[in-house]
Amino acid sequence: MCEKVRDVIAGSVLRVFIILFVSAAVFVPATVFESAYAVPPGKILEWECEEGKVVFEGTKHAGKGIKCTQCHLEVFRMRHGVTKMTMKEMDDGAFCGACHNGKTSFSTSSQGHCAKCHVK
């Protein structure tokens, strides 16, 4: 008898969990998921460097469906300013160069694309 009661309770708990999980996935507003993308639309990160200030706009990357997890934690650390980058490293495929390689997106080594990231 006790085993049957335990099985009924365990099954009920599992069903309740599934219902809550599915309900959360269906009814959570879309704005909650915006933070799951690269720097959220409207947010801009800036770095000073020799080549000119680098401007990273979340709108450009999030608009292409790029998610945070595609770059963080493997390519970049999560904290702004802790990753020190050089153009040589990027041209060798590190940091931004992991995608900006001329295949996935424009290449960091292409002189014609400097102004896409660097502003004078």
Residue, then its C-alpha position, 0 to 999 in steps of 0.5 A: m500500500c505504501e509503495k502505491v501511495r509513494d508512486v502516486i505522489a511521485g507521479s503527481v509531483l512530476r506532472v506538476f513540475i512539467i505543467l509549471f515548466v511548460s507554463a513558464a515557457v509559454f507565458v514568460p514575456a519575450t522581453v525576459f529573453e532579450s537578455a539571452y542575446a549578445v549585449p541587449p539591443g540599445k546597449i553599447l560597450e566602448w573600449e579605447c585603443e590605439e586604432g580608435k575607440v571600439v564600439f560594440e552595439g548589442t543591436k547589431h549582434a542580437g538582431k542577427g540572433i547571436k546569443c551570449t553563450q555563443c561567445h561567453l564564456e569560451v571566447f570572452r570573459m563575462r566582465h567588461g574590461v577584463t579581457k585584453m585583446t590585440m588585433k594580432e590575436m583577433d587576426d589569428g582567430a581569437f576573441c572577435g576574430a573567432c567569428h570575424n574571420g572572413k567566413t562567418s563574418f567580415s574579417t578583422s584583418s581586412q583594412g576595408h572593415c576597420a570603421k565597422c568597429h573603430v571610430k575616430 
